[in-house]
Amino acid sequence: MARGYEGEEKRDKRQMILDAAVKVFSRHGYHEARMEEIAAEAGIGKGTIYEYFTSKLELFQEMLNKSREVYYDSLEIDDKKKLSLREKIYFLFLSHIQFCRENKELTRIVFWDTKIMDEELKVWSYDKRKEKEKMFREEVREAIERREIRKVDPELVSLNVSGLLSALWAPITLDGWDVDPEELAEKLTDLIFAGLKPE
């Protein structure tokens, strides 16, 4: 067997295990999930999992790490310098809503079953969130300088948007909230920009 093919097969099998882990951990949570079920879901023997992961905890943490990377990547906007703050916020809501709808199993894990995390993963997750919040606050400051929006506290705007994003995953993922992503993103963006003042 060619060396390149061997490495590719190994990566594919590892990915199959991670994909199966997402399904099983999502169904049962960390404590109730069994390695036998993950192996069956992946179509491999239980022993094969241990060729790639030393324990259920390591598998869970690797899967959680990959899941969060997928989530944060989904929020990236190409060429965002050309967009207004309103458009950036709209696309942020839209990306989050679409991720939650299209990746319900991943969403449950990323936002819900996070008690089983080692310190390194907690720090990575915290740092990633802080980095995104810092970038967003800078975008609010730039919008103020361009007189696109009135003078506001960028920290409060960031907290408002983060709070709405955090609140959305549960109704979409757990309650089966069937929403039109574009319509909901527009309504949420309007809520941020228009507030609760009467028309």
C-alpha positions as CSV (number, residue, x, y, z in Angstrom):
1,M,0.0,0.0,0.0
2,A,1.4,3.4,-1.0
3,R,2.4,5.6,2.0
4,G,0.2,8.6,0.9
5,Y,-2.9,6.4,0.6
6,E,-2.2,4.9,4.1
7,G,-2.1,8.4,5.6
8,E,-5.3,9.4,3.8
9,E,-7.1,6.2,5.0
10,K,-6.0,7.0,8.6
11,R,-7.3,10.5,8.3
12,D,-10.6,9.3,6.9
13,K,-11.0,6.7,9.6
14,R,-10.2,9.3,12.3
15,Q,-12.8,11.6,10.7
16,M,-15.4,8.8,10.6
17,I,-14.9,8.2,14.4
18,L,-15.2,12.0,15.1
19,D,-18.4,12.1,13.0
20,A,-19.9,9.1,14.8
21,A,-18.9,10.7,18.1
22,V,-20.8,13.8,17.3
23,K,-24.0,11.8,16.8
24,V,-23.6,9.5,19.8
25,F,-22.5,12.3,22.3
26,S,-25.3,14.5,21.0
27,R,-27.9,11.8,21.6
28,H,-26.7,10.7,25.1
29,G,-24.3,13.4,26.4
30,Y,-20.8,12.6,27.6
31,H,-21.5,10.3,30.6
32,E,-24.1,8.0,28.9
33,A,-22.3,7.7,25.6
34,R,-20.6,4.3,25.1
35,M,-17.5,3.6,23.0
36,E,-19.3,0.5,21.6
37,E,-22.1,2.7,20.2
38,I,-19.6,5.1,18.7
39,A,-17.7,2.2,17.0
40,A,-21.0,0.8,15.7
41,E,-22.0,4.2,14.3
42,A,-18.6,4.5,12.6
43,G,-18.9,0.9,11.2
44,I,-15.7,-0.2,12.9
45,G,-14.6,-2.4,15.9
46,K,-14.4,-0.8,19.3
47,G,-10.7,-1.5,19.5
48,T,-10.1,0.6,16.4
49,I,-11.1,3.8,18.2
50,Y,-8.3,3.2,20.7
51,E,-5.8,3.3,17.8
52,Y,-6.7,6.9,17.4
53,F,-7.9,8.1,20.8
54,T,-6.6,6.8,24.2
55,S,-9.9,7.4,26.0
56,K,-13.5,8.5,25.8
57,L,-12.5,11.8,27.3
58,E,-9.8,12.4,24.7
59,L,-12.2,11.6,21.9
60,F,-14.8,13.9,23.4
61,Q,-12.4,16.8,23.8
62,E,-11.0,16.4,20.2
63,M,-14.5,16.3,18.8
64,L,-15.5,19.4,20.8
65,N,-12.4,21.2,19.7
66,K,-13.1,20.4,16.0
67,S,-16.8,21.3,16.5
68,R,-15.9,24.7,17.8
69,E,-13.5,25.3,15.0
70,V,-16.2,24.5,12.5
71,Y,-18.6,26.9,14.3
72,Y,-16.1,29.8,14.4
73,D,-15.2,29.2,10.8
74,S,-18.9,29.4,9.9
75,L,-19.0,33.0,11.3
76,E,-16.2,34.3,9.1
77,I,-17.3,36.8,6.5
78,D,-15.3,37.2,3.2
79,D,-14.4,40.8,2.4
80,K,-16.1,42.2,5.4
81,K,-14.2,45.5,5.2
82,K,-16.7,46.5,2.4
83,L,-19.7,45.9,4.6
84,S,-21.6,48.3,6.8
85,L,-21.9,47.4,10.5
86,R,-25.6,46.6,9.9
87,E,-24.6,44.2,7.1
88,K,-21.9,42.6,9.3
89,I,-24.4,42.1,12.2
90,Y,-27.0,40.7,9.7
91,F,-24.5,38.2,8.3
92,L,-23.3,37.2,11.8
93,F,-26.9,36.4,12.8
94,L,-27.6,34.6,9.5
95,S,-24.4,32.5,9.8
96,H,-25.2,31.5,13.4
97,I,-28.8,30.6,12.6
98,Q,-27.8,28.6,9.5
99,F,-25.1,26.7,11.5
100,C,-27.6,25.9,14.3
101,R,-30.2,24.6,11.7
102,E,-27.8,22.7,9.6
103,N,-25.6,21.2,12.4
104,K,-28.1,20.5,15.2
105,E,-26.0,17.7,16.7
106,L,-22.8,19.8,16.6
107,T,-24.7,22.8,18.0
108,R,-25.9,20.7,21.0
109,I,-22.3,19.8,21.8
110,V,-20.7,23.2,21.2
111,F,-23.2,25.1,23.3
112,W,-24.6,22.5,25.8
113,D,-22.4,19.6,26.8
114,T,-19.3,21.7,27.7
115,K,-18.8,20.5,31.3
116,I,-16.3,17.9,30.2
117,M,-13.5,20.1,29.0
118,D,-9.9,20.2,30.0
119,E,-8.3,23.5,30.9
120,E,-6.5,23.8,27.6
121,L,-9.8,23.5,25.7
122,K,-11.5,26.0,28.1
123,V,-8.7,28.5,27.6
124,W,-8.8,28.0,23.8
125,S,-12.6,28.5,23.7
126,Y,-12.4,31.6,26.0
127,D,-9.6,33.1,24.0
128,K,-11.4,32.6,20.7
129,R,-14.6,34.2,22.1
130,K,-12.6,37.2,23.5
131,E,-10.8,37.6,20.1
132,K,-14.1,37.7,18.2
133,E,-15.6,40.1,20.7
134,K,-12.5,42.4,20.5
135,M,-12.8,42.4,16.7
136,F,-16.5,43.2,16.9
137,R,-16.0,46.1,19.3
138,E,-13.4,47.5,16.9
139,E,-15.9,47.3,14.1
140,V,-18.5,49.2,16.3
141,R,-15.8,51.9,17.0
142,E,-15.1,52.3,13.3
143,A,-18.8,52.5,12.5
144,I,-19.1,55.4,15.1
145,E,-16.1,57.2,13.5
146,R,-17.8,56.8,10.0
147,R,-21.0,58.3,11.6
148,E,-22.8,55.2,10.5
149,I,-24.2,54.8,14.0
150,R,-24.5,57.2,17.0
151,K,-22.0,57.2,19.8
152,V,-22.6,54.1,21.9
153,D,-20.6,51.9,24.2
154,P,-19.0,49.2,21.9
155,E,-18.9,46.8,24.9
156,L,-22.6,47.0,25.4
157,V,-23.3,46.5,21.7
158,S,-21.1,43.4,21.8
159,L,-22.9,42.1,24.8
160,N,-26.3,42.6,23.1
161,V,-25.3,40.8,20.0
162,S,-23.5,38.0,21.9
163,G,-26.5,37.5,24.1
164,L,-28.8,37.2,21.2
165,L,-26.5,34.7,19.5
166,S,-26.2,32.6,22.7
167,A,-30.0,32.6,23.2
168,L,-30.8,31.4,19.6
169,W,-29.2,27.9,19.7
170,A,-31.7,26.3,22.2
171,P,-35.0,27.1,20.5
172,I,-33.6,26.2,17.1
173,T,-31.8,23.0,18.2
174,L,-33.7,21.7,21.2
175,D,-37.2,23.0,20.5
176,G,-37.2,22.5,16.7
177,W,-37.9,26.2,16.1
178,D,-38.6,26.3,12.3
179,V,-37.5,29.7,11.1
180,D,-36.5,31.3,7.9
181,P,-32.8,32.2,8.6
182,E,-32.8,35.4,6.4
183,E,-36.1,36.7,7.9
184,L,-35.0,36.0,11.4
185,A,-31.5,37.6,10.8
186,E,-33.2,40.7,9.5
187,K,-35.6,41.0,12.4
188,L,-32.7,40.6,14.9
189,T,-30.6,43.1,13.1
190,D,-33.5,45.5,13.1
191,L,-34.0,45.0,16.8
192,I,-30.3,45.9,17.4
193,F,-30.6,49.0,15.2
194,A,-34.1,50.2,15.9
195,G,-34.4,49.1,19.5
196,L,-37.9,49.1,21.1
197,K,-38.9,52.7,20.2
198,P,-42.4,53.1,18.7
199,E,-42.4,53.7,15.0
